[in-house]
């Protein structure tokens, strides 16, 4: 089901100098899929899952706390994501595990997501903005036949055994200096994500249409999604469904 806030604005949204900004996990992939960070628990020693579980407990405690300001909460959650990536780097001794994950077929892609992204990048710039693991995301996209003619991925990468935390993308702060500089080249935007925090992929003052995929906890989040997103796609809608509403 597709829910639209302002039919006329959506229909008439300008296509000139347009950039598509999309999340990866649970947006390009389906809600039933593993995530590009979570999947490593299935391939690393048990110790990794145990250590990660402790970090996630800290994350949940901070996220649910009512005694911390939103600014403090964002800073603390940013630090938690650094811990997650450091743990991942510690156990990622070689890149063979990435090939093992890609060939394991544990990722489920949203219906027609890759085909739609390939179509979109023939006409517009496409950016994948993900707080997951960029090295894995790129290999997964290649396997699925995704083109990179007009597509760039902003995510967390391990290069030469190092993570540049100044360029880190986390779920609560989905931008860095390089990313902001890149999107400044464009005037109009379409944002696609699966959570309210994905709205942070673009500053509030930019001219955009936002699309939210709400595939679970429908009763809990429908009110917030329909308030904050311009288009809401429910019930595991194909990736192309909201795109078609924009006549892209």
Secondary structure, DSSP 4 states (H G I P E B T S, - for coil): -EEES-HHHHHT---TTEEEEE--TTTTB-TTSPPTTGGGGGTS-HHHHHHHHHHHHHHHHHHH-SSS-HHHHHHHHHHHHHHHHHHHHHH--STHHHHHHHHTT---BPTTHHHHHHHHTTTSEEEEEEEEEHHHHHHHHHHTT---SSEEEEEE-EETTEE-GGG--BTTB---HHHHHHHTT-SEEEEEESSGGGGGGS-TTSEEEEEEEE-S-HHHHHHHHHHH-SEEEESS--HHHHHHHTT-
